[in-house]
Amino acid sequence: MTNKHHPSDQTLLRFAAGTLPAGPALVVAVHLSGCPFCQRRVAAFEAVGGEMLTRTRPETLSSEALERALARLDGHGRPAVVAPPPLPMSIDGIVLPTVLSDCKIGPWRTVGPGVRLSRLFVPHAPDANLILLKVKANKRMPAHGHTDLEVTQVLKGSFHDGNNLYQPGDFVEGDDETDHNPVIGAEGECISLAAIEGHVRFKGLLGRLLQPLIGI
């Protein structure tokens, strides 16, 4: 893991506040699982948020509020059921972080020459556009932009995008003002986890022809 490229402070702040959409939040959580630097940043943002809460004026509760809360906690005297720890998931020999353990991994399907895609289904957010993308070595991907937020975590291999090199553990972030022209590294295939809000805007003819197949 390199962890040379991280989520922006704005994205980490939204993650700490719980305002990121489900797909991007899961990709950020995957990054956090292997990045102590970003873990410390999120902890700092959460501490600031907690301090702000302590300074807010408390609301007056109704006289029945405590009784209702205790009734809900009662649970009819039954002990809590402790769920077993989730089993790790893996794909192509890569063990995925446990934050994805509730997701269902769809089959690989070919969406272009040397490009395969697998969708992850998120039970608590069925509309989340969360994908695994596998691209062969030396492949030049079509130039594209996005209509909204797009975040990517590299799991295996590498790719260049402009002057930047992204390797396992690195996080890539883009929005409607970002253009990408990625080229996969020569050492082998690249597998990335991505969440896409909105749609991809392909710039070349090949990319536009592939758009219906990719479905993003």
N, C-alpha and C positions, 0 to 999 in steps of 0.2 A: 504494500500500500504506500502511495506517495503522499497523498493529502496535500498537494501543492496548490490546488484550486479548491476554494470553499464557497459555500453559499454567501450571498451578500448579507450585511447586517440587517437590512430591511427584511429579507426573507427569514433570517433567524428570529428576528423580533416577531414577525407574523406567526412563525411556528410556536414560539413561546407563548404568544397570546391566544393561540388556538384559532387563528383566522385564516390560515392557509387552507385551500381546498384539499380534499382527502388525498388525491393522487400526488400532488407535489409534497404534501406533508409526509407521506410514506417514503418518498425518495430522500427527503431531508433526514428522516429518521434512520434510513439505511446509512447515509453519510455519517450521522452522529454516532452510530454504533462502532465506527472505527476511527473517529477523529476526536481526540481529547481536546484539541484547540477549540473546536466548535461546541463541544460539550460545555466548556467553561464559559463561552460566550452566551449560550442559551441559559445557563445557570445564573449569569449576571443579569440578563434581561428579566428572568423570572423573579429574581430578588428585588429588582426595581419595581416590577408590577406588584409584588407582595407588599412592598413599602407604601405604594400608592393606595392600596386597599386599606391599610391600617389608618390612613389619614382621611378616609371618607367618613362622612357622617352616617352613623347607623340609622336604619329605618325602624320605626316603632312597629312591633309585632302585635297581632291580636292576642287576646287572652287565651284563645284555644290553640295557639301555635305550638306550644311546648307539648301539650297533650297529644296533638296529632302526630308530631315528630316521634314521640316515644311509642305511639301505637304502631307506626311504620317500622320502627327498629325492633319491636317485640318479636316479630317473625313466628309467633305461636310457639315459641320455646324450642324450635328445631335448630340443631347445630348447622353452621355454615358448611357447605360442600366445597372442598378444596379441589379445584380442577388440576389434573395432571399437567406437567409442563409440556408445551407444544413440541412436537417432533420437528427436527430441522428439515427444511426442504433443500433440494439441490437440483441443479440443472447443468448438464454437461460438465459434471465434476465440481461445480462451484456450489459451496454451501451458502445458501441465502440467509441473511440475518433473520432472527426470530420475529422481528417486527412485521415480517411478511407471512408469518405462519398461518394467519387466517385467510390468506388469499389462495385462490385456485389458479394454477398455472395452466394455460391453454396449450395446445400442441403447436409446434413450430409449423409455419406455413411460408412458402416462398412468395415474396412480393416483388421480386426483381432479380436480375442477374447477380448472384452472390450475396443476396440479402434475404434474411429470414426473420420473421416476426412472431412473437408469442404474446397473447394478451393475458394480463393478470386480472382476475375478477375479485373485487373488493366487496365482501358481504355487506358492510355498513354503508357503502357508497357505490351502488351498482353502476352509476353513470361515470365513475372515474375512468379516465383514459390513461391507463397504466400499462406499459408494454415492456417487453424484453426485445432487444434488437441485436441480431447476430449478423456480422458482416465479414466477408472473407478478407484476407490480407491484401494490401495494396489497392483496395477498392476505393475509387473516388466517388463519393456520394453526390447526388444532384444538389446544386446550390439552392438554398431555401431560406425562408424567413417564417415568422409565426404571427398569428393574429392576437396572441395573448401569451401568458407565461408558459415557458417550457423549461423543465429542469431534467438533468441527466446525471446519473452516477455510473462511472466506468467500473465494471466488474472484472473484466479480463481483456488483455490486449491493450491497444492504444490507438489514438488517432491524432492527427494534426488538424487544426482549424486556424488558418492564418498563421500567426507567429506563435501560437500556443500549442503545446504538447500535453495531451490528457492521457493519464495512465490509471491503473487500478487504484481506487480510492479517491480519485479526483471528481469534482462536482462542476457541472457546466450549467450556466443559467442564461436564459435569453428571454426577450419580450418582443413586442411588435416593432421595435427599432433595431433588432439584431438580425444580421444575416450570417448564415453558416455555409461553409464549403468544406466539409470534413473529408480527410483522406486517411484511410486505415493504415496502421503501421505495417511494416514488412515482416515483423516477427511472427505473425499469426492472426487468426480471426479475432475480432473485437466483439465483446458482449457488453451491452449497457442496459441499465434500467432507466426508463424515461417516463415522465408524466407530462401530458400535453393538454393545456387548456386552450380552447378554441381550435384552430386548424393550422396545418402547415401550408405555407405558400411556396410552391415550387416555381423556380424561375425558368428552367429550361424545358424544352419540348418533352424530353424523356421523363422528367419528373412529373410533368402534368399528365402524361400518359399513364404513369404508375399510380397517380393519386387514387383512382377508384379501387385499385387492388390493395393499397396500403390502408385506406379508410381512415386517415388522419389528416 
